[in-house]
Every structure is written in structure tokens, then in C-alpha cells.
Amino acid sequence: MKTLLRCLLIPLLGLALGSSLELTSAIESTRPTTVIVLRHAEADTSDRANRNPDLSELGTARAEALAKLLSKAGVTHLFCSEYKRTHDTLLPLSVAQELDLVQVSARSPEEQIELLRALPPGSVAVVAGHSNTAPGLVEALGATPPGIERHAEHGLLLDHDEYDRLFVVTLSPSAEVSTSLIELRYGN
């Protein structure tokens, strides 16, 4: 009797487990991807000739505030440009979350978009850009960042003194659902 019961239960358990895995896979593929876009924190501008400055004290404090803000956000990917200020803005978060920083040239927005769109469903990516790249990235992802002036030559630009704006873009895996955008402020 026990042998007969095992012969019947084992295939049923296998079928149930297989169905459960298929359901889990289907649910996973419908999860949205979240992309958090921000401008790097304040740079040290004491040496005007330095084209690749470190963060200032205020910028370092803002980078630490960002790491604290996003500590429970489930961040899975970090992207910065080739400039120290973007790298250093994400460094405290990178260390806290034990994530590598992926460098993408500020001059290659198409590459950045491709990398973001190729992320697995459910990913949470943070991108540190610049005043002239962050708003355009948000727009390229399908959202319109509010209150940003469009310049004829340079496109969307954040104001020179804006370092606290953070754009949370939710990319739906379904073409029927549009991209959503939330703007937050963070730091000092």
C-alpha cells in the first residue's frame, strides 16, 4: 500500500512543483523595472581648471544621504559615467549594497538606455548622471521630467545648482501600461 501511495504521490508532487515554478516564472516576467536617475552630488569647484573633480564636503554628505535613502529599495544595479563625481556619488551605496558600479560614457546615452532596457524584470537600477544627461535619460525612458527647461542646443538641462532631484522611473514590461515617473528630493 505504501509503495502504491508513493508511486501516485511522487508524480503529483512533481506536477505541482513544476506548475508552481512556471507560475513563479510568469509572475517574475511581469514585474516592472525601476530606474532611479539623479545628477551627481556637488563637486569640489575650488580648482576651476580640474575637469574631473572629487565631490565637495556637501557632495560627500549628499552621497551618504542617498545611500541611506536607498538602503531598503532593493537596488540591483548601479551605473555611473566616466567622471569621478558620478562614481563617488554612488560609492557609499555601492559599498553598503555590495554592488559593482558599471561605467557608461556620458557621451553614450543610447548604450545606457540599451543596458537599462535589457535588465531582468524586477530590477532596481540607479544611474548617476549630469545636469545635461539625467533629464534626457528620463525622457528617453518614456517619462517627462517636470519643470525642466529645454534648451534648443542642449535639450533638457537641470539648473546649475540642482543636486537634490531624484527621478524614479517605472518601466512596465507590458506595452499596454505606460511608464510612470515620481520625482523626489533628497539630501541636505
C-alpha positions, -999 to +999 in steps of 0.1 A: +000+000+000+028+024+009+046+016-024+014+024-043+009+056-024+045+067-032+040+058-069+010+081-070+022+109-048+057+114-064+044+123-099+017+145-084+042+164-063+064+168-094+035+181-113+026+206-085+062+217-082+065+222-119+033+242-121+045+263-092+078+271-109+060+280-141+037+303-122+066+319-103+084+324-137+053+340-152+049+364-122+086+373-124+083+383-160+055+407-153+074+426-126+083+462-136+119+475-138+126+506-117+153+531-128+163+558-104+180+587-122+198+615-105+225+641-111+258+636-093+263+653-059+281+686-055+316+686-069+346+705-055+349+735-077+378+751-059+401+743-088+383+756-119+408+740-142+401+705-129+376+689-154+372+658-132+369+670-096+361+650-065+330+656-045+329+686-021+321+680+016+285+688+008+286+664-021+300+636+001+273+642+027+247+640-001+261+608-014+259+593+021+223+605+023+215+588-010+229+555+003+208+558+034+176+567+014+180+538-010+193+512+016+160+493+016+150+499-020+163+466-033+188+482-056+203+456-080+224+477-105+245+509-103+256+530-133+279+560-134+297+579-161+335+581-165+337+611-142+347+608-105+317+628-093+292+603-106+312+574-093+317+589-059+280+598-056+271+561-058+302+548-039+286+547-005+255+529-019+278+505-038+297+497-006+266+493+015+248+471-010+280+453-021+272+461-058+297+469-086+295+502-104+291+499-141+306+527-160+289+540-192+302+570-210+283+602-206+286+606-243+267+572-249+231+577-239+220+551-263+242+525-247+228+534-213+192+530-225+200+496-240+216+484-208+186+496-187+160+481-211+179+448-210+178+445-172+158+415-159+122+422-148+121+434-112+155+451-113+161+483-095+188+504-111+204+537-100+220+559-126+242+589-116+244+613-145+249+650-151+228+682-154+228+676-192+223+638-192+199+629-163+168+647-177+174+633-212+177+598-198+144+601-180+128+613-212+144+585-233+129+560-209+094+574-217+087+599-189+086+637-189+106+652-161+086+682-147+098+717-145+130+713-166+138+739-192+145+726-227+174+744-245+175+744-283+211+733-284+215+711-254+180+697-248+168+692-212+191+707-186+189+708-148+197+741-133+234+745-123+226+744-086+202+715-086+217+684-070+187+671-049+163+659-076+158+622-079+136+607-106+120+572-101+110+558-135+090+526-135+092+507-168+063+483-173+070+450-191+037+454-209+033+477-238-003+484-227+009+501-195+028+534-197+060+544-180+054+562-147+075+589-130+079+600-094+102+629-085+118+631-050+142+654-033+170+641-011+200+652+009+207+684+027 
